[in-house]
């Protein structure tokens, strides 16, 4: 009889423990959803019922990581006050600060930095919050990150840094901030490209005035106009192939050589013609 009683008690305990674990799991799932949807009152209720700020979903996100991307400051503050690990990373290596920056949540970024978030933590692709802000064109966030010690020269796994992202998208203000913070204007990145080359080949969604302004700033900051990438292309060749006439004019005014040849023996004029930009450099 004693043995049967013991087994019965053990089974009851295991059942109760399993039920408790299932209840905690459901509470945590509900917390994830409430945090992601910025339901602050619901977050308060769930924490009061035992949901854990340390719980993680299948992507490794805590409630704080979810709330940071959604961007409601009071929810983020509540989760921080409840003991959330501010620098906890998810499975992709992202912190709350990086997720908030990627989503352009300026107020949340400011709160997290004020609460002590490390501005120099990177995800598994070595992407920093500073690079994410530069890519998005968030000049205020870039300035805040730099003011709190973000390293301007970090290179990610695609062999780019914050200044490359800003230059290629025509964000002259951000390029200026990064240069003031110590970014090397002539540093080589993937395929031996420089920030000037990236700026000279700005994407088609960038207003031409912004692209030209960025190129002008880089030149005035000491960018060498005739450096070559691994194809033998200069910034002028990049601009010519892309059809960026105003940029080509700026580069030539700064002393760029028109008749240099790339590894295939082509000049900037040849590249312009090959891309259908027949008027570009015709009289240069």
Secondary structure by P-SEA (a helix, b strand, c coil): caaaaaaaaaaaaaaaaaaaaaaaaaaaaaaaaaaaacaaaaaaaaaaacccccccccccccaaaaaaaaccaaaaaaaaaacccccccccccccaaaaaaaacaaaaaaaaaaacccccccccccccaaaaaaaacaaaaaaaaaaacccccccccccccaaaaaaaacaaaaaaaaaaacccccccccccccaaaaaaaccccccaaaaaaaaaaaaaacccccccccccccaaaaaaaacaaaaaaaaaaacccccccccccccaaaaaaaaccccccccc
